[in-house]
């Protein structure tokens, strides 16, 4: 009678009895070490209530200087709104639309940690709205603020946009601010002196 050889590739009895939970506990220390290293390198933090803005890490923009340069580049007068001291300008740029119209943008973090952006342009309203909201323009109504009628549009996420006009230049306010903050920026934009090219 011949001898039957035992297969060599069989796992030892101890390894065959491992359960999925045992494997998870074996891997868990490595995952924790990797997350700790990633946290130290990128300085991220866990925020179960949603994202938060660290005001100290946000850049600050000199709005007056930026708008002075922007007016020269854009070729039309722009407004320099005087906003509450707790509002912090953190972005400014000038872009060119498909029609070659220029858009001057400044963004602020409000005192309530919301974000609002003012875009100024001589572009057609539909083109400006589509560029700033990244949506097909569909008016939602009109609000009266600072003596002007502002057409309201939907914007990205749950944001909205208000569009008005002053001295032949379209003003578009967008962001996630409250209605009171929209009104504050609208009033400041309408009352602001013009920065001419």
C-alpha positions as a Markdown table, in Angstrom:
| # | Residue | x | y | z |
|---|---|---|---|---|
| 1 | Unk | 0.0 | 0.0 | 0.0 |
| 2 | Unk | 1.4 | 3.4 | -1.0 |
| 3 | Unk | 2.0 | 6.4 | 1.1 |
| 4 | Unk | -0.1 | 9.5 | 0.3 |
| 5 | Unk | 2.0 | 12.6 | 0.5 |
| 6 | Unk | 0.6 | 15.6 | 2.4 |
| 7 | Unk | 0.3 | 18.8 | 0.3 |
| 8 | Unk | 3.1 | 21.2 | 1.1 |
| 9 | Unk | 1.1 | 24.4 | 0.6 |
| 10 | Unk | -1.4 | 23.8 | 3.3 |
| 11 | Unk | -1.5 | 26.6 | 6.0 |
| 12 | Unk | -0.7 | 25.7 | 9.5 |
| 13 | Unk | -3.7 | 25.0 | 11.7 |
| 14 | Unk | -3.2 | 28.2 | 13.7 |
| 15 | Unk | -3.4 | 30.4 | 10.6 |
| 16 | Unk | -6.4 | 28.6 | 9.1 |
| 17 | Unk | -8.4 | 29.5 | 12.3 |
| 18 | Unk | -7.8 | 33.3 | 12.0 |
| 19 | Unk | -11.1 | 35.2 | 11.8 |
| 20 | Unk | -11.7 | 38.5 | 9.9 |
| 21 | Unk | -11.8 | 40.4 | 13.3 |
| 22 | Unk | -8.4 | 39.0 | 14.2 |
| 23 | Unk | -7.0 | 40.3 | 10.9 |
| 24 | Unk | -8.6 | 43.7 | 11.6 |
| 25 | Unk | -6.9 | 43.9 | 15.0 |
| 26 | Unk | -3.6 | 42.9 | 13.5 |
| 27 | Unk | -3.8 | 45.7 | 10.9 |
| 28 | Unk | -5.3 | 48.4 | 13.2 |
| 29 | Unk | -2.0 | 49.5 | 14.8 |
| 30 | Unk | -0.4 | 50.1 | 11.3 |
| 31 | Unk | -3.5 | 52.2 | 10.2 |
| 32 | Unk | -3.3 | 54.3 | 13.4 |
| 33 | Unk | 0.4 | 55.0 | 12.9 |
| 34 | Unk | -0.2 | 56.0 | 9.2 |
| 35 | Unk | -3.0 | 58.4 | 10.2 |
| 36 | Unk | -0.9 | 59.9 | 12.9 |
| 37 | Unk | 2.0 | 60.5 | 10.5 |
| 38 | Unk | -0.4 | 62.0 | 7.9 |
| 39 | Unk | -1.8 | 64.3 | 10.5 |
| 40 | Unk | 1.6 | 65.5 | 11.6 |
| 41 | Unk | 2.7 | 66.1 | 8.0 |
| 42 | Unk | -0.4 | 67.9 | 6.7 |
| 43 | Unk | -1.5 | 69.4 | 10.0 |
| 44 | Unk | -5.2 | 68.4 | 9.4 |
| 45 | Unk | -7.7 | 68.0 | 12.2 |
| 46 | Unk | -10.8 | 66.1 | 12.9 |
| 47 | Unk | -13.9 | 68.3 | 12.8 |
| 48 | Unk | -17.1 | 66.2 | 13.3 |
| 49 | Unk | -19.4 | 69.4 | 13.0 |
| 50 | Unk | -18.2 | 70.1 | 9.5 |
| 51 | Unk | -15.4 | 72.2 | 8.0 |
| 52 | Unk | -14.2 | 75.3 | 9.9 |
| 53 | Unk | -12.1 | 78.2 | 8.8 |
| 54 | Unk | -9.0 | 79.1 | 10.8 |
| 55 | Unk | -8.9 | 82.9 | 10.4 |
| 56 | Unk | -5.2 | 82.9 | 11.2 |
| 57 | Unk | -4.3 | 80.7 | 8.3 |
| 58 | Unk | -6.3 | 82.6 | 5.7 |
| 59 | Unk | -4.4 | 85.1 | 3.5 |
| 60 | Unk | -5.3 | 88.8 | 3.7 |
| 61 | Unk | -5.6 | 91.0 | 0.6 |
| 62 | Unk | -5.0 | 94.7 | 0.3 |
| 63 | Unk | -8.3 | 95.5 | -1.4 |
| 64 | Unk | -7.5 | 99.1 | -2.3 |
| 65 | Unk | -4.2 | 98.2 | -4.0 |
| 66 | Unk | -5.7 | 95.3 | -5.8 |
| 67 | Unk | -8.6 | 97.3 | -7.1 |
| 68 | Unk | -6.4 | 100.1 | -8.2 |
| 69 | Unk | -4.4 | 97.7 | -10.4 |
| 70 | Unk | -7.6 | 95.9 | -11.5 |
| 71 | Unk | -9.2 | 99.1 | -12.7 |
| 72 | Unk | -6.2 | 99.7 | -15.0 |
| 73 | Unk | -6.3 | 96.2 | -16.3 |
| 74 | Unk | -10.1 | 96.0 | -16.7 |
| 75 | Unk | -10.5 | 99.4 | -18.3 |
| 76 | Unk | -13.7 | 100.3 | -16.4 |
| 77 | Unk | -14.3 | 102.0 | -13.0 |
| 78 | Unk | -14.6 | 99.6 | -10.1 |
| 79 | Unk | -16.0 | 100.1 | -6.6 |
| 80 | Unk | -14.0 | 99.8 | -3.4 |
| 81 | Unk | -16.6 | 98.9 | -0.7 |
| 82 | Unk | -16.0 | 100.0 | 2.9 |
| 83 | Unk | -17.0 | 96.9 | 5.0 |
| 84 | Unk | -17.1 | 96.2 | 8.7 |
| 85 | Unk | -13.7 | 95.8 | 10.3 |
| 86 | Unk | -14.4 | 92.1 | 11.1 |
| 87 | Unk | -14.8 | 91.3 | 7.4 |
| 88 | Unk | -11.5 | 90.1 | 6.0 |
| 89 | Unk | -10.6 | 90.2 | 2.3 |
| 90 | Unk | -8.8 | 87.0 | 1.4 |
| 91 | Unk | -8.9 | 86.9 | -2.4 |
| 92 | Unk | -8.7 | 89.2 | -5.4 |
| 93 | Unk | -8.2 | 88.6 | -9.1 |
| 94 | Unk | -9.1 | 89.7 | -12.6 |
| 95 | Unk | -10.3 | 87.1 | -15.2 |
| 96 | Unk | -11.3 | 87.3 | -18.9 |
| 97 | Unk | -14.6 | 85.8 | -20.1 |
| 98 | Unk | -15.2 | 84.3 | -23.5 |
| 99 | Unk | -16.5 | 87.6 | -24.8 |
| 100 | Unk | -13.2 | 89.2 | -23.8 |
| 101 | Unk | -15.0 | 91.1 | -21.0 |
| 102 | Unk | -13.0 | 91.5 | -17.8 |
| 103 | Unk | -14.3 | 90.4 | -14.4 |
| 104 | Unk | -12.8 | 92.0 | -11.2 |
| 105 | Unk | -13.4 | 89.8 | -8.2 |
| 106 | Unk | -12.8 | 90.3 | -4.4 |
| 107 | Unk | -13.8 | 87.8 | -1.8 |
| 108 | Unk | -14.3 | 88.3 | 1.9 |
| 109 | Unk | -14.8 | 86.2 | 5.0 |
| 110 | Unk | -17.5 | 87.9 | 7.0 |
| 111 | Unk | -17.7 | 88.4 | 10.7 |
| 112 | Unk | -20.0 | 85.3 | 10.9 |
| 113 | Unk | -17.4 | 83.1 | 9.1 |
| 114 | Unk | -19.3 | 83.1 | 5.8 |
| 115 | Unk | -17.8 | 83.9 | 2.4 |
| 116 | Unk | -19.0 | 86.5 | 0.0 |
| 117 | Unk | -17.5 | 87.6 | -3.3 |
| 118 | Unk | -18.1 | 90.8 | -5.3 |
| 119 | Unk | -17.6 | 90.5 | -9.1 |
| 120 | Unk | -17.6 | 93.6 | -11.2 |
| 121 | Unk | -17.8 | 93.5 | -15.0 |
| 122 | Unk | -19.2 | 95.1 | -18.2 |
| 123 | Unk | -20.1 | 91.7 | -19.5 |
| 124 | Unk | -23.7 | 90.8 | -20.4 |
| 125 | Unk | -25.7 | 89.7 | -17.4 |
| 126 | Unk | -26.2 | 86.1 | -18.6 |
| 127 | Unk | -22.5 | 85.6 | -19.3 |
| 128 | Unk | -21.4 | 87.0 | -16.0 |
| 129 | Unk | -24.0 | 85.0 | -14.0 |
| 130 | Unk | -23.1 | 81.8 | -15.8 |
| 131 | Unk | -19.4 | 82.4 | -15.2 |
| 132 | Unk | -19.8 | 83.3 | -11.5 |
| 133 | Unk | -22.5 | 80.7 | -10.5 |
| 134 | Unk | -21.4 | 77.9 | -12.9 |
| 135 | Unk | -25.1 | 77.4 | -13.7 |
| 136 | Unk | -27.4 | 78.3 | -16.6 |
| 137 | Unk | -28.9 | 81.7 | -15.6 |
| 138 | Unk | -32.5 | 81.4 | -14.3 |
| 139 | Unk | -33.7 | 84.4 | -12.3 |
| 140 | Unk | -35.4 | 83.5 | -9.0 |
| 141 | Unk | -36.8 | 87.0 | -8.3 |
| 142 | Unk | -35.8 | 90.5 | -7.3 |
| 143 | Unk | -34.7 | 92.1 | -4.0 |
| 144 | Unk | -34.4 | 95.8 | -3.3 |
| 145 | Unk | -31.2 | 96.8 | -1.5 |
| 146 | Unk | -29.2 | 100.1 | -1.4 |
| 147 | Unk | -31.7 | 101.7 | -3.7 |
| 148 | Unk | -31.2 | 99.2 | -6.5 |
| 149 | Unk | -33.2 | 96.2 | -7.7 |
| 150 | Unk | -31.0 | 93.1 | -7.6 |
| 151 | Unk | -31.9 | 90.1 | -9.6 |
| 152 | Unk | -31.5 | 86.9 | -7.6 |
| 153 | Unk | -30.0 | 83.7 | -9.2 |
| 154 | Unk | -29.2 | 80.3 | -7.8 |
| 155 | Unk | -25.5 | 79.5 | -7.5 |
| 156 | Unk | -23.3 | 76.5 | -6.7 |
| 157 | Unk | -24.4 | 74.3 | -3.7 |
| 158 | Unk | -27.0 | 76.2 | -1.7 |
| 159 | Unk | -25.6 | 79.6 | -2.5 |
| 160 | Unk | -27.2 | 82.4 | -4.4 |
| 161 | Unk | -26.2 | 85.5 | -6.4 |
| 162 | Unk | -27.5 | 89.0 | -6.6 |
| 163 | Unk | -26.9 | 91.1 | -9.7 |
| 164 | Unk | -27.3 | 94.9 | -9.9 |
| 165 | Unk | -25.8 | 97.7 | -11.9 |
| 166 | Unk | -24.0 | 100.9 | -11.1 |
| 167 | Unk | -22.4 | 103.4 | -13.5 |
| 168 | Unk | -22.7 | 101.0 | -16.4 |
| 169 | Unk | -20.9 | 98.2 | -14.5 |
| 170 | Unk | -22.6 | 95.0 | -13.3 |
| 171 | Unk | -22.1 | 94.1 | -9.7 |
| 172 | Unk | -22.6 | 90.4 | -8.8 |
| 173 | Unk | -22.6 | 89.3 | -5.2 |
| 174 | Unk | -22.4 | 85.6 | -4.5 |
| 175 | Unk | -21.5 | 83.3 | -1.6 |
| 176 | Unk | -23.0 | 81.5 | 1.4 |
| 177 | Unk | -23.6 | 84.6 | 3.5 |
| 178 | Unk | -26.9 | 85.6 | 5.2 |
| 179 | Unk | -29.3 | 88.0 | 3.6 |
| 180 | Unk | -28.1 | 90.7 | 6.1 |
| 181 | Unk | -24.5 | 90.1 | 4.9 |
| 182 | Unk | -25.6 | 90.3 | 1.2 |
| 183 | Unk | -27.3 | 93.6 | 2.1 |
| 184 | Unk | -24.2 | 94.9 | 3.9 |
| 185 | Unk | -22.0 | 94.2 | 0.8 |
| 186 | Unk | -24.7 | 95.6 | -1.6 |
| 187 | Unk | -25.0 | 98.9 | 0.4 |
| 188 | Unk | -21.2 | 99.2 | 0.7 |
| 189 | Unk | -20.7 | 98.6 | -3.1 |
| 190 | Unk | -23.4 | 101.2 | -4.0 |
| 191 | Unk | -22.0 | 103.8 | -1.6 |
| 192 | Unk | -18.3 | 103.2 | -2.4 |
| 193 | Unk | -16.2 | 105.6 | -4.4 |
| 194 | Unk | -15.3 | 104.6 | -7.9 |
| 195 | Unk | -11.7 | 103.6 | -8.7 |
| 196 | Unk | -11.1 | 104.8 | -12.2 |
| 197 | Unk | -8.6 | 103.4 | -14.7 |
